[in-house]
Amino acid sequence: MLGVFLSGKNTDLAFWEVLQLSRRRGERVKRISERFLLISSDDMGFYSRLAYTHVLGVFRFFFRRFSEIPRKVAESGLRREIAGLSSFYVRSFPKSRSVERRVGWYLDGNARSDSPNIVRVVRAGDGYAVLFPSMEISNREFSSRDARKRPFFHPTAMNARDARMLVNLSAVLPGERFLDPFCGTGALLIEAALVGARVFGVDADMAMVEGARKNLAFFGLSGTVLHGDARILEGEYDAIATDPPYGRSSKVVGTDLRRLYMDAFSSMHDVLKRGRYCVVVGAEDLSPLLERAGFYVMHVGNWYVHKSLTRRVHICRV
C-alpha cells in the first residue's frame, strides 16, 4: 500500500489527480486527512508521475503516540530492513526535529543526514504515517521544462507542473492516445508523452503548430501536431485535456468564444472513447456548455494560478 502526502497548493486538484489515476487502474483511495491518502497499490514508479504530491512512499505503519513506535517498527519489519542498510535518515513533514529524533532512535541503525535511504514521517490527521522506501516530488522535477526554458515560447504557455496535473486528471495511461485540441506551444503534449502516452495536438495557429513540434523535439519526444480546427476533430482517443482560448482570444478562426466552445466540446465528445475522461480549463464554470455537448461533469475544481488569477478545471466523462 502506498502513502501519498499532497502538496499544500491546489490540494483539491492534487487529490483528484490521485483519484483519477487510481480509478483507471482499478485501485482504491482512502483519504485519511486533507493531505494524506492511502492507495491500494505498491507501484511507486507509476505514481511518481504525480504533480501536486509532495511525498510518496510505501506505507509501513501509523502512530499517534511515540510509545507505539517500538511495537509497530518490529511488526512492520522496518527495523530489520534498516539494520541491513549501511545508513538511513528520518525526515518529517511538516518539519519536526523532535519527531525525527524519536523515530530515528527507535529504528536504531546508522542515522546519517547524507544517506539516500530516507524514512519519511508525515502528518496524517491526528497522528503520523511512516513511509519507506519513499521519495519527494518537488517543483524542481518540472522546472527544466517550464515555458521559458522551451525553444518556442509564448506568454500564454503553461508551466510543466500544471500541465502534468491536467494530464494526470485525464487519467491517460502509457500507450494510450492523448489529444489536446487547442495545443498551443505543446505543454500538455510534452507531459503526456513523458508519461508514455501517444500524443496528438491540434491548433488553428500555424505558428503554434510549428512551435509545439519544435518543443516536443527539443525534449526528444515524438507526437503528431496538426494545423486544424478543434470543431472538426477526427479519430478516437483515450483521453483529452485542453486549455481553450479565452479573454482577448475571444475571436478564433472566425467565430465567437461561446460558439467555438460549443462546437469544439461536441467534437471532443464524439472522438473520446466511452467511459474515458476529458479535462477542460476555463476562466469560468463551463459545465452548462460541456453538459450540453454530452459530457457528464464529475468535478469542477479551482486552480489557483497566482494571486490575481483562478481558473476552473472541469473533469468530465462520456
N, C-alpha and C positions, 0 to 999 in steps of 0.2 A: 504494500500500500504506500502511496506517495503522499507527502505533506506539501502543501503549497501555501506560502506566506505572500500575500498580494502586496503590490506597491501601494503606497499611501495616496497615489494620484489616480484619478479615474477608477476608483475601486469597483464601482458598479459594472463598468465595461470589462474590467480585469476579471471579475467573477464570471461574466458571460463568455469571455474567451475560453476559460477552463470548461465551462458547462457545454459550450458548443462542440469543442473538440472531443470531450468525453462522450457526448451523445452519439457522434458519428462512429465511435469505436465500441459502442455498447457498454461503456463503463459508467459507474455511478460516482456522483459527487456528494459529499456531505459537508455542509457548511457549519463549522464549529464556532466561528466568530466572524466578525465583519471581514477580517483579513486572513483568516486561516481556514483552509479546506483540506479534506482528505479525498483522494481519488482511488478507486478500486483498480489500481494498475501498478506495475513495477517498472514501466517503460520510461525511465528518466530521459533517455535520448529523444523520444518523441516529444515529450512535454517541455524540453529545453527550448522549443521554438516560441514559447510564450513571451509576450512583450511587456505587459504590465504586472508581471510577477517578480518579486524581489528575491525570494529564496525557494528552492525546490530540492526535495530530498526524500530518501526512504524513511518513512515514519517508523520509529523504534518504540517510543512509549510517551505517555503523557503523565505529568505530575503536578500536583497542587502544592505539596509541602516537600521541603528538602528531605525530610525523614523518609519519604517514599523512594528516594533515588536508589539506595543500595540494593533493595529487593528488585526493583524494576531493571536496573542495569544488569543484574545477574540473570533475571528471567529472559531478558531480550537477547542475551548472548553478546551484548555490546562490549562488556568487559573483556571477554575472550578475544574479540576482534581487535580491540585496542592494544591488548597485550602482545598480539602478533605483529604490530606495526612498529617501525623504528621510532615514530613520534606522532603526536596528534596535537590538536589545538581546539579550544572551545570558543565559539563566537555566539553572542546573543543578539537578538533583535526584538524590541529596541535594546540598545546597548546597556548592559549592566555588568560591571566588573565583579560585583558580588555573586551574581548568578553564574558567571563564567568560572570563578574560582571554586565555588561549591560543587558544580557539576564536574569540573576537571579533577577535583580532589577525589570524588567518588569513583572516577574512571581509572585512577592510578595511571600507570604508563609514563612515558616521557613527554611532558607537555612543552611544546616549543612554538613560539609565535610565528616562525617561518615554515611550519610544517604544512605540506599540501593536504594532509588528512584532517579535515575540519569537521568537527561535530557542531552542528548549529542548533541553538536552543531558541525557539521563537515563542512569542506571547500568543496564547490561544485561549481566549475567553478568560476564565478565572484560574488558568494555570499556564503551563508551558509544555510545548511539544519538542521532543528531541529527534533530530533528523541526522542520519548518517548511512551511506555517503550522501553528500549534499553539494549544492552549487548555488552561487549568486548569479542573478541575471541583472545586469546594470545597463544604464544607457550607453555605456562605453561599447557594449556589444553591437550597437547600431550606429554609433556616431560616424564611423568611417564611410557610411553610405548616405549620410544626410544630404539634403538638397544642394547645398553649396559645394559639396565635395564630388558631385557628379559632373561629367564633362558638359552636359547640357542643363542649364539652369533656367528656371522661370520663377518669378516671385510667388506664384500660386502653388509651387511644388510642395509636396508633403514630405516630412522627415520620415526616416526609416522606421523608427519605433512605432509611430502612429500607423504607418502603412501596414506593418506587421500585425498590429492589433486588428485592423479591419480584415486582413486576410484570414486571421485565426477565427474571427467571428463568422466568416463564411464557411468555416469547417471543411475547407478543401484538404484532401489527403494526397500523399505522394502518388504521382502517376495520373492524377485526375486533371480534367480540363477546367481551367480557371479563366474567366472573362472579366475584363474591365472595359465597358463600352464608352467611357469617357476617360481614356487612359492618360491624357496629358503627357507629362515627362516620364511616365512609366514607374513611379514609386511602388504602386501596388503590384505591378508585374514583376519587379525585381524581387520583392519579398515573397511572392507566391512561388517564383522559380526557385528561390533558395530553400524553400521547404519541400521541394520536389515536384511541384505541380507543372503541368504543361500549360504555358500561358499564352493568352490571346488578348490583344488590345485593339481598340478602335478609337479613332479621333477624327473630328471634322477638320482639324487644322493640320495641314501637311507638315508645317514646321514642328509641331508636337510629335507627329508620327516619326519623323526623322530623328528628333531628339530622343524619343523613347527607345528607338532602335540603338542609337549611339550609347545611351546609358546602360542598356542591357549588355551590350558587347563589352563595355568598359569593365564590368564585373564578371566577364567570362560566362555570361548566361545567354541562352537562346530562347526565342519566342517569336510569335507571329504578331506583327503590329501593322494594321491596315488603315489606310485613309478611307473613311466611310462615315456612315450616318447611324447613330445609335437607335434611330427609329426603324431601321431596316436591318435587323440582325439575322444572321444565318448560322446554322449548325446546332449542336446540342452541347450543353455544358453542365459540369458537376457543381459549380459554384460561381457566384458573381459577387463582386464587391466594386463599388464605384463612388466617386465624389463628383457629382454633376456640376456644371457651371451654375453660378448664382450671382446676385448683386449686379455689378457692372456688366457681367457677361449675360445679361438677360436677353440679348439678341444673338441667337446662334443658328447658323445655317438657315437663315431667313424665316424664323418663327419665334413667337414669344415664349417665355420661360415655361408657363403653365402648360401650354400645348406641347412643347418639347418634352417635358416630364411625362405627360400622359402617354404620348406616343412611344417614348423610349421605354417606360415601365411596362407597357403592354408587350412590346417586342422582347424585353428581357424575360418576362413571364413565359413567353412562347418558347424560348430557347433553353430555359432551365429545366433540368430533369425533375420529375415529380418527386416530392419529398426532400428536395435539396434546398439550400439556403442562399438568400440574396441579401447583401448589406448595402444600404444606401445612406449617404451622408447628406444632410440638408441644413440650410440656415434656419429652418423652422420645421414643425411637425408636418411631414408629408404623408402621414398614414392614410388620410382620405383618398389621395391620389393612388397610392400603392394598392389599397384595398379595391378601388375601382378597377385597377388593372388586373385584379385576380389574386393578389398576394394575401396571405394571412400574416399580419404584422404581430410578431411574437413579443417584441420588446422595443421600446424607444428609450435610448439612454442619452444622457448629457455628456458630451465630450468637451471638457474644458481645455481649449487650445491655449489661451492665455487670458489675462485679467479682463480684457475687453471683448473676448470672443468665445462664445459657447456654441457648439454645433449640436445637431441632433443625429444620432446614429440609429437607423431603423434596421432591425434584424427580422427578416421575413422568410416565409416558407411557401412553397407551392404544393 
